[in-house]
Amino acid sequence: MSFLNSVVAPALFPSILWRTNERSIHITFDDGPHPAATRTVLKILNSRGIRATFFLVGRNVQLYPEITREIILGGHSIGNHTQTHQVMFLKSAEVQRVEIQTANDVIGEFLDSKPRFFRPPYGYFDLRTLSIAKTEGQRVVMWNIDSRDFSTPRPVSIVRSVTKSVTPGSILLFHDNASTACSIGR
């Protein structure tokens, strides 16, 4: 993890959750639901009794509502990852508001309330992003360990990289999308 992500960013943006003070680690998945990847992830998590947080893209929730229900029925937490997964950084406040609110509405239909957590796509945000999330009553959650699962098809390399960095309170970033679907579950 870089000095920028471990020291500078948390100091500049203390309202963002980069890691926790808990003894547990927090597994998160971005970009779903995906018809192959998410179901494989759920099968693995459920077989081990592990709960995770899924940051869902509203458009994907609309395409795969049954998978969204499976995530909820599995006892997992759900966060907002925008409606169309576009970079928020330097977008107008209106574009950002529509992306966040539309996803809140779509995801909220499954939760009977809007998600409590928000994660900007690619981790890129600006002060408008933070302000809109705050107005929506959502905590921005980032990560302190990026699995980089999208850049390597070898699960053993991902596991080795993550386990050497993980400490109590770590928030781990994984993906359940088309780019990781072929490597999940190997």
N, C-alpha and C positions, 0 to 999 in steps of 0.2 A: 504494500500500500504506500502510496506516495506521501511525502511530507505535506503537500497541498491538501490532500484528502484527510489525513489523520490529524493535522494540527491547525492549518490555516482556515480551511472551510468551516470546521466546527466553531472556531473562534469568531469568524465573521458572521456566521448564521446560527446563533445558539438556539433559535426556535426550532430548527430542523433536528430530527432524530437521526443521528449518524450511527449510533450504537447505544446500547442500554447499560444500566448499572446492575442488571440482573445476572444471576449465575448461568442462566440458560443461554443458548444461542438461538437466533431467529432466522429461519429459512424463508426466503421470499422468492416468488416467481413472477416475472413480468411478461406481458404481451399476450396472455391467453384471453379466453380459452381457445385452445387449438384441438381439433378432433383427435389427433393421434397423440401428440405430446402430453396434453393435460391429462388424458385418461391414463396414460402410462405412469405419469408422476403420481396421480391419485392412487393408483394401484400399489405403487411402491410405498408411499407414505402410509396408506391405510394398513398395509401388511405389517408395518413396524410400529403402528400406533403413534405416528408423528403428525403433528399439526403444523401447518405453514400458513403464510399469508400470500394470497394471490392478488397481484395488482393487475386488474382486468381492463382491457380496452373495450369501451362501450360498443363499438361496431362488431367486435367479436362476440360479445354477449348477445347481441341481436342475432347473429348468425348461428350461435350454438347455445341456445337457452338451456337445453337439457344438461349440458356439461356444467353450466353455471350452477344449476340445481345440485349436481353431484358434488361440486366443491362445497356448497353450503351444507348439504346433508352429511358430508364427511367431517364437519366441525371445524373447517378451516376459516380463517379470516379473509375478508375481501377488502381491497383498496381500489381507488380510482387511478387509472393510468391514461386518462383522457379518452375522448370519443374516437379519434382517428389515429392516434399515436404520432402526431407531428411534434416537432421541436417547439417548445414554448418560448425559448430564449429570443428576445427582441421581437416577438409577435405583439400586435396591438393588444391592449387590455380586452377589447371586445372579442377578438379571436380566442384569446386564452379563456375568457369567461365562458364562451359558448362551448369550447372543448371540455372544460371541467364540469360545467352545469349539465350539459347534455349527457355526459357519462354518468354523472350522479343520478340523473333521472332514470336512465336505462338500468343501471345497476340497482338503484333504489327500489325498482319494481320487484326485485327478488328478495330484498332485505327488509322491506317495509320501512326503510329509512335510508338516508344516503350513507355511503361509506364514511367511516371515521378517518381514514387515512388517504393520502394522495402522494403519488410519486410521479414526477415529471418524466416523460420519455427521454431516454438517453442520459438522464440526470441533469439536463440543461434547464435552467430556470433563471428568471430575473426577479427583481423586486415586485413587479406586477403579479407574477406567478404566486409568490408568497402571500401577497395581499389578498388575492382572490381565494386561495385555499383557506386563509384565515377567515375571510368573510363567509365562506361556505362551512365553517366550523370543522375544518379538516386539518389534521397534523401532517406536515410534510415529512415523509420517511425516506431516507436515502439508504446507504449501506456503507460498511467499512471494509467489506471483502467482496470483490467482484470475481466470480468464478471464471469469467471469460469463456463460458461454455459455448458461446457462439463462434469462437475462433479456433476451437480444436475438436476434432471428432473422437478423440481418445478419452473416454471417461476416466481412465486411470490417471492421466495427466491432470485432469480437473480435480480429482479427489486429492492427489498429492499436493497440488498448489493450495487448495482451500485448507486442508488440514494442517499445513505448516504455519498458517497465519491465524487460524481461529483461536479466540480466547473467550472467556465468559463475557456475555453481553454483545458479542459480534452479531451483526446483521449481514447475512449472506445473500448475495444477488445471483439468482439463476433465471433461466428463461424457459417458458413452455410455449414455443412457437415453431414455425416451419424450419428455421435454421438449426434447431436443436432436436427436432423430432427423431432424426435417424440415430442420434447417439444416446438418447435416453433409454435406460433399461438394459443396456448391454452388460 
